[in-house]
Amino acid sequence: MTDIVERARAAEAAGFDGMAFIDHLEAPGAEHQPLWEAMTVASWVAARTERLRIGHLVLCDAFRHPAVLAKQAVTLQEASGGRFELGLGSGSVPRELVRFGITRARAAQRRERLAESLEAMTGYWGGSANAQVPQPTTPIPLVIGGTGAGTLELVRKYATWWNLPVTEIGRLRELAPSVGRARVSVQQMVGFVGRGQSADEVRERSTRRFGYLGDGLLCGDADRLTDYFTDLNRRGVERFYVWFADFAPAATLAEFGETVVRQVVATAGR
């Protein structure tokens, strides 16, 4: 996990606000690649950084009993000095859940379980007869993503952050009234054309790796990406989860932070 910590520290030095991890038992579409357990990775990185917020996009509800996850979340929140955010979803790869004998429940059933887990966990954190000890000394932000009616109901009731799939960004104005007080984030894969790089080569390599994402992949230099993220910020998006098509070496993070992050933050007045 040394490489993950190196990237986290590089991101922290470059001005990123946080880092989010995935939660799978095998890497989707790249099952031969090694993949570490998500809560352990978050704990490891939190212990080796000072400022970064730590979370996931998103933890799979079916992997953990809500009483256990609630306890894990409080532990990591307190150990990190309040830097943990709990992203939770119903499971995006059903075949993974079947392959490892976790559940054969259909999407609607998994969403019902997610609703039950969210209700249970908020109770474990205080305000119910089943409240656990210790309780969090600061609120644990909840991140929920999606656009379905049932999911938006959970967003309104529980979420601090609503993660809108970037492929649905055209529906932001339509859907925003449905999320209550939740703040808006989007997740974007980026092919960053850094100084001295060929735009054509970056675009070709990024498209070869992640072209299946469609509008979820954006290629461009610092000026183009700054304009893109600034425009979304003006439209009400307050957070960007940026994936890098080159797998985010330290040099990419440093230059992206120096150019894009710094300029978007300055324009937003933060």
C-alpha positions in Angstrom: 0.0 0.0 0.0 3.1 2.3 -0.1 2.0 3.6 -3.5 -1.4 4.7 -2.2 0.2 6.6 0.7 2.6 8.3 -1.7 -0.3 9.5 -3.8 -2.2 10.6 -0.8 0.6 12.7 0.5 1.3 14.1 -3.0 -2.4 15.1 -3.2 -2.4 16.6 0.2 0.7 18.7 -0.7 -0.9 19.7 -4.0 -4.0 21.2 -2.3 -6.6 18.5 -2.8 -9.2 18.4 -0.1 -9.6 14.7 0.2 -9.2 11.2 -1.2 -11.8 8.5 -1.9 -11.4 4.8 -2.4 -13.4 2.0 -4.0 -14.9 -0.9 -2.2 -14.9 -4.2 -4.1 -13.7 -7.7 -3.4 -12.1 -7.7 -6.9 -11.4 -4.9 -9.2 -14.4 -4.5 -11.7 -13.2 -5.3 -15.2 -9.6 -6.0 -14.0 -10.1 -8.9 -11.7 -6.5 -9.9 -12.0 -5.3 -6.7 -10.4 -4.6 -6.7 -6.6 -7.1 -4.7 -4.6 -7.0 -4.0 -0.8 -9.9 -3.9 1.6 -11.4 -0.4 1.6 -11.8 0.5 5.3 -8.3 -0.8 6.1 -6.9 1.3 3.3 -8.8 4.4 4.5 -7.4 3.9 8.1 -3.9 3.4 6.8 -4.0 6.6 4.7 -5.7 8.6 7.5 -2.9 7.7 9.8 -0.3 8.9 7.3 -1.8 12.2 6.3 -2.7 15.3 8.3 -5.4 17.3 6.4 -7.0 15.1 3.8 -10.6 14.0 4.2 -10.9 10.3 3.8 -13.8 8.4 2.3 -15.2 6.0 -0.3 -17.2 6.1 -3.5 -18.7 4.1 -2.1 -18.7 1.4 0.4 -21.0 -1.6 -0.4 -23.8 -1.9 2.2 -24.0 -5.7 1.7 -20.4 -6.2 2.7 -20.8 -5.2 6.4 -23.5 -5.4 9.1 -24.6 -1.8 9.9 -23.8 -2.2 13.6 -20.2 -3.1 12.6 -19.9 -0.4 10.0 -21.3 2.2 12.4 -18.6 1.2 14.9 -15.9 1.3 12.2 -17.0 4.7 11.1 -16.9 6.2 14.6 -13.5 4.7 15.2 -12.0 6.1 12.0 -13.7 9.5 12.5 -12.2 9.9 16.0 -8.8 8.5 15.1 -8.5 10.8 12.1 -9.6 13.9 14.0 -12.9 14.2 12.2 -11.6 13.6 8.7 -13.7 10.6 7.7 -16.8 10.7 5.5 -19.0 7.6 5.0 -20.0 7.0 1.4 -22.5 4.1 1.1 -24.3 2.4 -1.7 -26.4 -0.7 -2.4 -23.8 -2.5 -4.6 -23.0 -1.7 -8.2 -21.7 -5.1 -9.3 -24.3 -7.8 -8.6 -22.2 -10.6 -10.0 -19.5 -9.9 -7.4 -22.1 -10.3 -4.6 -23.2 -13.6 -6.1 -19.7 -14.9 -6.8 -18.6 -14.5 -3.2 -21.9 -15.8 -1.8 -23.0 -12.5 -0.2 -26.4 -12.0 -1.7 -28.6 -12.7 -4.7 -31.0 -9.8 -3.9 -32.1 -7.7 -6.8 -31.5 -4.0 -7.0 -34.8 -3.0 -5.3 -34.1 -5.4 -2.4 -30.6 -4.1 -2.0 -31.9 -0.5 -1.9 -34.4 -1.5 0.8 -31.5 -2.9 2.9 -29.5 0.3 2.3 -32.4 2.3 3.7 -32.6 0.0 6.7 -28.8 0.3 7.3 -28.8 4.1 7.1 -31.6 4.3 9.6 -29.9 1.8 11.9 -26.5 3.5 11.7 -27.8 7.0 12.5 -29.5 5.4 15.5 -26.3 3.8 16.6 -24.6 7.2 16.4 -27.1 8.6 18.9 -30.8 9.3 19.4 -32.0 5.7 19.7 -32.2 3.0 22.3 -29.5 1.1 20.4 -27.0 4.0 20.5 -23.4 2.7 20.7 -20.7 3.9 22.9 -18.6 5.9 22.2 -20.7 8.1 19.9 -19.0 10.4 17.4 -17.9 13.8 18.9 -18.4 15.4 15.5 -21.0 14.5 12.8 -20.0 11.9 10.3 -20.9 13.2 6.8 -22.8 10.7 4.7 -22.3 10.5 0.9 -25.0 8.9 -1.3 -25.0 8.8 -5.1 -27.6 8.2 -7.8 -30.6 9.6 -9.5 -33.4 7.1 -8.9 -36.5 8.2 -7.0 -35.8 5.8 -4.1 -32.2 6.9 -3.9 -33.1 10.6 -3.9 -35.5 9.9 -1.0 -32.5 8.5 0.9 -30.4 11.5 -0.1 -33.0 13.9 1.2 -33.3 12.0 4.5 -29.7 11.2 5.3 -27.1 12.6 3.0 -24.6 15.4 3.6 -23.4 15.0 0.0 -25.3 13.9 -3.1 -22.9 12.4 -5.7 -24.4 13.0 -9.2 -23.1 10.7 -11.9 -21.4 13.0 -14.4 -23.3 11.4 -17.2 -26.4 12.9 -15.7 -25.0 16.4 -15.3 -27.5 17.7 -17.8 -30.3 16.9 -15.3 -28.7 18.9 -12.4 -31.2 21.7 -12.5 -34.1 19.2 -12.7 -32.9 17.0 -9.9 -31.4 19.5 -7.5 -34.7 20.4 -5.8 -35.1 16.7 -5.0 -32.1 16.4 -2.7 -33.1 18.7 0.1 -30.1 20.2 1.9 -27.5 17.8 0.5 -24.6 19.4 -1.2 -23.7 18.4 -4.8 -20.6 16.5 -6.0 -19.7 14.8 -9.3 -17.2 12.2 -10.2 -15.1 12.8 -13.3 -12.4 10.8 -15.1 -9.7 13.2 -16.4 -7.1 12.8 -19.1 -4.8 15.7 -18.0 -2.6 17.1 -20.6 0.3 18.4 -18.6 3.2 20.7 -19.6 5.1 19.3 -22.6 2.7 16.5 -23.2 1.0 15.7 -26.5 -2.7 16.3 -26.3 -3.3 13.6 -29.0 -1.3 11.0 -27.1 -3.0 11.8 -23.8 -6.4 11.6 -25.5 -5.6 8.3 -27.3 -4.2 6.7 -24.1 -7.1 7.9 -21.9 -9.7 6.8 -24.4 -8.2 3.4 -24.8 -8.3 2.9 -21.1 -11.5 4.6 -20.2 -13.4 5.5 -23.3 -16.3 3.2 -22.2 -17.2 5.9 -19.7 -18.4 8.2 -22.4 -19.0 11.7 -21.0 -17.5 10.4 -17.8 -14.0 10.9 -19.4 -12.8 14.5 -20.1 -9.4 15.2 -21.7 -7.7 18.6 -21.8 -5.0 20.9 -20.6 -5.2 23.0 -17.4 -7.1 25.9 -19.0 -9.8 23.6 -20.4 -10.2 21.6 -17.2 -10.3 24.8 -15.1 -13.0 26.2 -17.3 -15.0 23.0 -17.1 -14.9 22.6 -13.3 -15.4 26.4 -12.7 -18.6 26.2 -14.9 -19.9 23.2 -12.9 -19.1 25.1 -9.6 -21.2 28.0 -10.8 -24.0 25.6 -11.5 -24.0 24.4 -7.9 -21.5 21.6 -7.8 -19.3 22.1 -4.7 -17.1 19.0 -4.9 -15.3 17.1 -7.6 -14.0 13.5 -7.3 -11.3 13.5 -9.9 -10.0 10.2 -11.3 -6.8 10.4 -13.4 -6.5 8.3 -16.6 -2.7 8.0 -16.0 -3.4 6.6 -12.5 -2.3 9.8 -10.7 1.5 9.7 -10.3 2.8 12.4 -7.9 3.9 14.6 -10.8 0.4 14.7 -12.2 -1.1 15.5 -8.9 1.4 18.3 -8.2 0.8 20.0 -11.6 -2.9 19.6 -11.5 -3.0 21.1 -8.0 -0.7 24.0 -9.0 -2.8 24.8 -12.0 -6.4 23.5 -12.0 -7.1 23.1 -8.3 -5.6 26.5 -7.3 -7.4 28.3 -10.0 -10.8 26.7 -9.4 -10.5 27.3 -5.7 -9.6 31.0 -6.3 -12.5 31.5 -8.6 -14.9 29.9 -6.2 -13.7 32.3 -3.5 -12.6 29.7 -1.0 
